[in-house]
Amino acid sequence: MSMSRSPRDIARRLSKKSRAGSDKGDGWRRETFTLPRTDARAKAREWFDRYPKAAYMTEIEFWRELDDGRIEFVMRRLPSAD
């Protein structure tokens, strides 16, 4: 049995794979961090440098300060330019 390799088939297969790996099945790649404030800023800056907003729509989806002063935040980006 041969596997079809048309661009449409490849795109469909990749789309299914990326949806399976997404938290919410909406195509976004997310990662949650809990870090001291200065480390949280550095990690967010690292994400914006590595995944520029113009290409990946990178953003901080959610953040909050915990009782101990650490910052919990979720970074998200689209895998479109990977």
N, C-alpha and C positions, 0 to 999 in steps of 0.2 A: 504494500500500500504506500503510495507516494504522498508526501506532504505538499500541499499547494504553497507556492512561494511568491504569489503576486503581491504587489505593494498593499493592496486592500487586505489580504489575508494576514500579512505581517502586522499591519496597523491594528487589526482586530485582535490578534493574539497579544500584542503588547498592551493594548488598552485593557483587556481582561486581566492581564498580569498586574498592571499598575493599580487597578481597582481592588484587586485581592490584597495588595500590600498596604492600602490606605486605611487609616483608622476608621474613617466614616464612609468610605466608598465614594468620596466626592472628588477624587483626583489629587487632592493636596497631600504633600508630604509634611508630616508634623514630627516635632521632637520636643519633649518636655524636659526642662532643666530646673533644678533647685540649687541655687548658688548664693554665696555672699554677694552683696550689692555690686562691689567693684568687679568681681568675676562675672556676674550676670551681664554687666555692661560690656565687658570684653567679649563674652560669648556671643551676644547679640551683634556686636560690631563684626566679629569673625564671620557670622552668617551673612550679613549684608555685604561684606567684602567678597566672600566666596560665591554667593548667589545674588548678584545685583538685582535690585528691585525691578528694573526695566525688563530684564529677561525672564525672571522667575516669579515676579510679583511677591517677593519675600516680605513678610511682615511679622510683627509680634501679635499673635492672635489673642492672647490673654496673659495677664500678669497680676500678681498680688504679692504683698509683703506679708511674710509669716511672722508669728509672734516673736521668734528668735532673731528677726531682722533679715533673714535670708529672703531672696526673691524667687518665687516660683513663676515660671513663664513658659509659654508654648510658642515656638517659632514654627511658621508654616511657609511653604513655597510650592510652586507648581514645578513638576519635573519636566516641563515642556522643552527646556533648552539643554537637558542632560545629554 
